[in-house]
Amino acid sequence: MENILSFLPGLVAISVLFGTTSLLAVTITFEKKGRSFERLLLAPISLELLMLAKTTGALIFGIVNGFVPVIMASFLTDLSNVNWITLIPAILLIAISYTFLGLLVAVSVREVFEAQTFSNFIRFPMIFLCGLFFPIDQLPVFLRPLSYVMPLTYGADILHFSFNLVRQMSLALDFLVLATFCITLFLGSLWIIRRNWIL
């Protein structure tokens, strides 16, 4: 049953990652194709508030997805040693960062299949390069720098600490980098929207 705790960080991260990015990639791309996205941009509220409201559904979906493996694991193993103080904000930040990644992808492409393809091009390398299932120091040396430019690396580090009290970096650094990714991805999405739809 201890193996369950070792797999939980990966299961939680993948659940959040696919839940948030898949939902936005489909919904926003369909809205753009049907031109309802352009009508949304005419709403008398700021673009920032509009996009935060637009992404809230995917964010909530991702957070709920993240806790599904935890709830299932609670029936199979003892979770009394889980550090909930770091786990809950970690799931929240991971969900926010990947919601905004999904938004960035969705506003950058024209078709649903392009959004899904591009999302998979980002998601699958992250799963294997971010230390979810094996430590980053076991990767080939030339791949390690890639790991440190992916937000999931820092989320995975917090999740490993939350479930197994094992980490490779400072928790403060992990949270800071995740928060920086959230802001950067959101601002990047706004820039693309302004460039492509707002004259």
C-alpha positions in Angstrom: 0.0 0.0 0.0 3.0 2.3 0.4 3.4 2.1 -3.4 0.1 4.0 -3.7 1.7 7.0 -2.0 4.6 6.9 -4.4 2.3 7.0 -7.4 -0.1 9.6 -6.0 1.9 12.7 -7.0 1.9 11.5 -10.6 -1.7 10.6 -10.7 -2.8 13.9 -9.1 -0.6 16.0 -11.5 -1.8 14.1 -14.6 -5.4 14.4 -13.6 -5.1 18.2 -13.2 -3.0 18.6 -16.3 -5.3 16.8 -18.7 -8.5 18.1 -17.0 -7.6 21.7 -17.4 -5.8 21.8 -20.7 -8.3 19.5 -22.6 -11.4 21.4 -21.5 -10.2 24.8 -22.6 -8.6 23.6 -25.8 -12.0 22.3 -26.9 -14.4 25.0 -25.6 -12.5 28.1 -26.6 -11.5 26.7 -30.0 -15.1 25.8 -30.8 -16.3 29.3 -29.6 -13.7 30.9 -31.9 -14.8 28.8 -34.8 -18.5 29.8 -34.2 -17.5 33.4 -33.6 -19.1 33.5 -30.2 -15.7 34.2 -28.7 -15.6 37.4 -30.6 -19.0 38.4 -29.2 -17.7 37.7 -25.7 -14.9 40.2 -26.3 -17.5 42.9 -26.8 -18.7 42.5 -23.2 -18.4 45.7 -21.2 -15.8 44.3 -18.8 -12.1 44.2 -18.8 -10.3 41.6 -20.9 -8.5 40.3 -17.8 -11.8 39.8 -15.9 -13.4 38.2 -18.9 -10.6 35.7 -19.3 -10.5 34.9 -15.6 -14.3 34.2 -15.7 -13.9 32.1 -18.9 -11.2 29.9 -17.3 -12.9 29.4 -14.0 -14.8 26.4 -15.2 -11.7 24.6 -16.3 -9.9 25.6 -13.1 -12.6 24.1 -10.9 -12.7 21.0 -13.1 -9.0 20.6 -12.8 -9.0 21.0 -9.0 -11.8 18.4 -8.6 -9.9 16.1 -10.9 -6.8 16.5 -8.8 -8.6 15.4 -5.6 -10.2 12.3 -7.2 -7.1 10.1 -6.9 -6.6 11.3 -3.4 -10.1 10.4 -2.4 -9.8 7.0 -4.1 -6.4 6.4 -2.3 -8.0 7.2 1.1 -10.0 3.9 0.8 -6.8 1.9 0.1 -4.1 3.4 2.3 -3.5 5.6 5.3 -3.2 9.3 4.4 -2.7 10.6 7.9 0.9 11.6 7.1 -0.1 13.7 4.0 1.0 17.3 4.4 -2.3 19.0 3.5 -0.9 22.5 4.1 1.3 22.1 1.0 -0.9 19.7 -1.0 -3.9 22.0 -1.3 -2.1 25.1 -2.5 0.0 22.9 -4.8 -3.0 21.4 -6.5 -4.5 24.9 -6.8 -1.4 26.4 -8.4 -0.9 23.5 -10.7 -4.5 23.8 -11.8 -4.1 27.6 -12.4 -0.9 27.2 -14.3 -2.3 24.6 -16.6 -5.6 26.3 -17.0 -3.7 29.3 -18.4 -1.5 27.0 -20.5 -4.7 25.6 -22.0 -5.9 29.2 -22.6 -2.6 30.1 -24.3 -2.8 27.1 -26.6 -6.5 27.6 -27.4 -6.1 31.3 -28.4 -3.0 30.5 -30.5 -4.6 28.0 -32.9 -7.7 27.9 -35.2 -8.9 24.3 -35.1 -9.8 21.9 -32.2 -7.4 19.2 -33.6 -4.6 21.8 -33.6 -5.2 22.6 -30.0 -5.3 19.0 -29.0 -2.1 18.2 -31.0 -0.2 21.1 -29.6 -1.4 20.4 -26.1 -0.2 16.8 -26.4 3.1 18.0 -27.7 3.6 19.9 -24.5 1.9 17.5 -22.0 3.5 14.2 -22.8 7.2 15.4 -22.6 6.3 17.0 -19.3 4.9 13.8 -17.8 8.2 12.1 -18.3 10.7 15.0 -17.8 9.3 16.6 -14.6 10.2 14.0 -12.0 6.7 12.6 -11.5 7.6 9.0 -11.7 11.4 9.0 -11.4 13.9 11.7 -10.1 15.2 14.3 -12.5 18.8 13.4 -11.6 18.2 10.0 -13.3 17.5 11.7 -16.6 20.3 12.0 -19.2 22.3 15.2 -18.5 21.2 16.9 -21.8 17.5 16.6 -20.9 17.7 18.0 -17.3 17.7 21.7 -18.4 14.4 21.0 -20.2 12.9 19.8 -16.9 13.6 23.0 -15.1 11.8 25.2 -17.7 8.5 23.2 -17.2 6.1 24.3 -14.5 5.1 20.7 -13.7 8.6 20.1 -12.4 8.0 22.4 -9.5 4.4 21.2 -8.9 5.6 17.6 -8.9 8.3 18.5 -6.3 5.6 19.9 -3.9 3.4 16.9 -4.5 6.3 14.5 -3.7 6.9 16.4 -0.5 3.2 16.5 0.4 2.8 12.7 0.0 6.2 11.3 0.7 8.2 14.1 2.5 10.8 13.9 -0.4 11.8 17.0 -2.4 14.7 18.2 -4.6 14.2 21.9 -4.3 13.1 24.5 -1.8 9.3 24.7 -1.3 9.5 28.5 -1.5 11.3 28.2 -4.9 8.7 25.7 -6.1 5.7 28.0 -5.1 7.5 31.1 -6.5 8.2 29.5 -9.9 4.7 28.1 -10.2 3.2 31.5 -9.4 5.5 33.1 -12.0 4.4 30.6 -14.6 0.7 31.4 -13.8 1.2 35.1 -14.3 3.4 34.6 -17.4 1.0 32.3 -19.2 -2.0 34.5 -18.4 -0.3 37.6 -19.7 0.9 35.8 -22.8 -2.7 34.7 -23.5 -4.0 38.3 -23.1 -1.3 39.5 -25.5 -2.3 37.0 -28.2 -6.0 37.9 -27.8 -5.2 41.6 -28.0 -3.0 41.1 -31.1 -5.4 38.8 -32.9 -8.9 40.1 -32.0 -8.7 43.6 -30.5 -7.5 46.3 -32.9 
